[in-house]
Amino acid sequence: MSKGPAGRVARATSRPSARAPRAASAPEPAGSPPPRTGARTFLRTADGVRVDAVYAPGAAAGDAGAPVFVVAHGFTGDADRPHVRRVAAALARHGAVVTFSFRGHGASGGRSTVGDREVLDLAAAVAWARGFGHARLVTVGFSMGGSVVLRHAALYGADAAGPDAVVSVSSPARWYYRGTAPMRRLHWLVMRPAGRLVSRWGLRTRVHHRDWDPVPLSPVEAAARIGVPLLLVHGDRDAYFPLDHPRMLAGAAGDRGELWLEPGMGHAEHAADGELLDRIGDWAVSRAG
């Protein structure tokens, strides 16, 4: 919902925080092993937005061979939300984890464009995560974040700025979908002035008022361009996006994609239980790099 094409990432700037680990506030020098302590910082995206980001060494403490997961949350989430922290804790059993708050969410600056320029936020987080010295990097996105990891891999995957594997959970396949009641409510939140006020004060999410111009690459178009291993996860009780969405994505991805349709699962982070997150972690460790 903002103008201009996606660009590249810029530098990171540190900040103090009562909730942040104090050590390793910036990536280690090139060639150093990954740190054994956590870090929290503000990143600055290519379009100048400050993005709150957290690094946790998890099971990868000091191990360059272990992957780092970069988690892209859904709309109204942020790095400190309990459901995002639960996902991070589960993935930390398999490697290091970077979480961050998309623009307009949590402590990050700017306003949400609901999946458009958020690709710049993810690009900044991926660049920061690469700087910790991990040989393999996996992006894991949920709902809005699931669409962002698909676009990011399509746009950045040809060089070191891209991921080694991608996991997209509960992603839409196409934009402007209004076929379910939750999605009709979401469109009201982001497209109407009254809805944006509710989003800001009730959901702590600041939404940009401008329409997308140009309309970004759709998730299904992005899936067709991804050249690294791709895992698509979707619940058969997802109230937001019915099963034609993951099937469209899997069809576009072809042999590069793998689709898990999860019986009884609802939507995104809240519906992803520990067993599923462990399976995702195992898949990522075996397929990345």
Residue pairs with C-beta under 8 A, 6 or more apart in sequence:
1 112
1 113
1 114
1 116
1 190
1 207
1 208
1 209
1 210
1 211
1 212
2 113
2 116
2 117
2 208
2 210
2 212
2 213
3 210
3 213
4 47
4 117
5 214
6 46
6 117
6 119
6 120
6 123
6 151
6 155
6 216
7 46
7 47
7 120
8 46
8 123
8 161
9 43
9 45
9 46
9 120
9 123
9 124
9 126
9 127
9 161
10 44
10 45
10 46
10 48
10 124
11 44
12 26
12 27
12 41
12 42
12 43
12 44
12 53
12 124
12 128
13 41
13 42
13 43
13 44
13 50
14 25
14 26
14 41
14 42
15 40
15 41
15 42
17 40
19 40
19 80
20 38
20 39
20 40
20 54
21 37
21 38
21 39
21 40
23 35
23 37
23 38
23 39
24 35
24 37
24 38
24 39
24 55
25 39
25 40
25 41
26 39
26 41
26 131
27 128
27 130
27 131
27 132
27 133
28 34
28 35
28 131
28 132
28 133
30 133
31 133
32 133
33 62
33 63
33 64
33 133
34 57
34 60
34 61
34 62
34 63
34 64
34 66
34 68
34 96
34 132
34 133
34 134
35 55
35 57
35 61
35 62
35 132
36 57
36 61
36 62
37 57
38 54
38 55
38 56
38 57
39 54
39 55
40 52
40 53
40 54
40 55
41 53
41 128
42 50
42 51
42 52
42 53
43 50
43 51
43 53
43 100
43 121
43 124
43 125
43 127
43 128
44 50
44 51
44 124
45 51
45 103
45 117
45 120
45 121
45 123
45 124
46 120
46 123
46 124
47 117
47 120
49 103
49 108
49 109
49 110
49 117
49 120
49 121
50 108
50 109
50 110
51 100
51 101
51 102
51 103
51 108
51 109
51 121
51 124
51 125
52 78
52 79
52 100
52 101
52 106
52 107
52 108
53 79
53 98
53 99
53 100
53 101
53 124
53 125
53 128
54 79
54 88
54 98
54 99
54 100
55 96
55 97
55 98
55 128
55 129
55 132
56 88
56 92
56 96
56 97
56 98
56 99
57 96
58 91
58 92
58 93
58 94
58 95
58 96
58 97
59 66
59 92
59 93
59 94
59 95
59 96
60 66
60 67
60 68
60 95
60 96
60 134
61 96
64 133
64 134
64 135
65 135
65 136
66 94
66 95
66 96
66 134
66 136
66 285
67 94
67 95
67 96
67 134
67 135
67 136
67 137
67 138
67 164
67 284
67 285
67 288
67 289
68 95
68 96
68 97
68 98
68 129
68 130
68 132
68 134
68 136
68 137
68 138
69 88
69 91
69 94
69 95
69 96
69 97
69 98
69 137
69 138
69 139
69 140
69 281
69 284
70 97
70 98
70 100
70 122
70 125
70 126
70 129
70 137
70 138
70 139
70 140
70 163
71 84
71 87
71 88
71 91
71 97
71 98
71 99
71 100
71 140
71 141
71 142
71 145
72 100
72 102
72 118
72 122
72 125
72 139
72 140
72 141
72 142
72 144
72 145
72 146
72 148
72 149
73 79
73 81
73 84
73 99
73 101
73 102
73 105
73 141
73 142
73 144
73 145
73 269
74 142
74 143
74 144
74 145
74 146
74 170
74 268
74 269
75 112
75 114
75 143
75 144
75 186
75 205
76 105
76 199
76 203
76 204
76 205
77 83
77 84
77 101
77 102
77 105
77 142
77 145
77 269
78 84
78 101
78 102
78 105
78 106
78 107
78 108
78 204
79 85
79 99
79 100
79 101
79 106
79 107
80 101
80 106
80 107
81 106
83 269
83 270
84 99
84 269
85 99
86 269
87 140
87 142
87 269
87 272
87 277
88 97
88 99
90 274
90 277
90 278
90 281
91 97
91 140
91 277
91 280
91 281
93 278
93 281
94 278
94 281
94 282
94 284
94 285
95 134
95 136
95 138
95 281
95 284
95 285
96 129
96 132
96 134
98 125
98 128
98 129
100 108
100 121
100 122
100 124
100 125
101 107
101 108
102 108
102 112
102 118
102 121
102 144
102 145
102 148
103 109
103 110
103 111
103 112
103 113
103 117
103 118
103 121
104 110
104 111
104 112
104 113
104 205
104 206
104 207
104 208
105 112
105 204
105 205
105 206
106 204
108 121
110 206
111 206
111 207
111 208
112 118
112 190
112 205
112 206
112 207
112 208
113 208
113 212
114 144
114 190
114 207
115 144
115 147
115 148
115 151
115 175
115 216
116 212
116 216
118 144
118 145
118 148
119 148
119 151
119 152
119 155
119 216
121 148
122 139
122 141
122 145
122 148
122 149
122 152
123 152
123 156
123 161
126 137
126 139
126 152
126 156
126 161
126 162
126 163
127 161
129 137
130 137
130 160
130 161
135 289
136 164
136 165
136 288
136 289
137 163
137 164
137 288
138 163
138 164
138 165
138 166
138 167
138 284
138 288
139 149
139 152
139 153
139 163
139 165
139 166
139 167
140 149
140 167
140 169
140 280
140 284
141 147
141 148
141 149
141 150
141 166
141 167
141 168
141 169
141 171
142 169
142 170
142 268
142 269
142 272
143 169
143 170
143 171
143 172
143 240
143 267
143 268
143 269
146 168
146 169
146 170
146 171
146 172
146 219
146 268
147 168
147 171
147 172
147 219
147 222
149 163
149 166
149 167
149 168
150 166
150 168
150 171
150 219
150 222
150 223
150 226
150 249
151 216
151 217
151 219
151 222
152 162
152 163
153 162
153 163
153 166
153 222
153 226
153 228
153 230
154 217
154 221
154 222
154 223
154 225
154 226
155 217
155 222
156 162
157 163
157 225
157 226
157 227
157 228
158 227
162 228
163 228
163 288
164 228
164 229
164 288
164 289
165 228
165 229
165 230
165 231
165 284
165 287
165 288
165 289
166 226
166 228
166 229
166 230
166 231
167 230
167 231
167 233
167 280
167 283
167 284
168 219
168 230
168 231
168 232
168 233
168 249
169 233
169 234
169 268
169 269
169 272
169 280
170 233
170 234
170 235
170 238
170 240
170 241
170 267
170 268
170 271
171 219
171 232
171 234
171 241
171 245
171 246
171 249
172 219
172 240
172 241
172 245
173 218
173 219
173 220
173 223
173 241
173 244
173 245
173 246
173 248
173 249
173 252
174 218
174 219
174 220
174 245
174 248
175 212
175 215
175 216
175 218
176 187
177 183
177 241
177 245
178 184
178 187
179 242
180 239
180 240
180 241
180 242
181 239
182 239
182 240
182 267
183 240
183 241
186 240
188 195
189 195
189 196
189 198
189 199
189 203
189 207
190 196
190 199
190 207
193 209
196 207
196 209
199 205
199 206
199 207
200 206
200 207
219 249
220 248
220 249
220 252
221 252
223 230
223 232
223 249
223 250
223 252
223 253
223 257
224 252
224 253
224 254
226 253
226 256
226 257
227 256
228 256
229 256
229 258
229 287
229 288
230 253
230 256
230 257
230 258
231 257
231 258
231 260
231 280
231 283
231 284
231 287
232 246
232 249
232 250
232 253
232 257
232 258
232 259
232 260
233 246
233 260
233 262
233 272
233 276
233 280
234 241
234 243
234 245
234 246
234 259
234 260
234 261
234 262
234 265
235 261
235 262
235 264
235 265
235 266
235 267
235 271
236 243
236 261
236 262
236 263
236 264
236 265
237 264
237 265
237 266
237 271
238 265
238 266
238 267
238 271
239 266
239 267
240 267
240 268
241 267
243 261
246 259
246 261
247 259
249 257
249 259
250 257
250 258
250 259
258 283
260 279
262 276
265 271
265 272
265 276
272 280
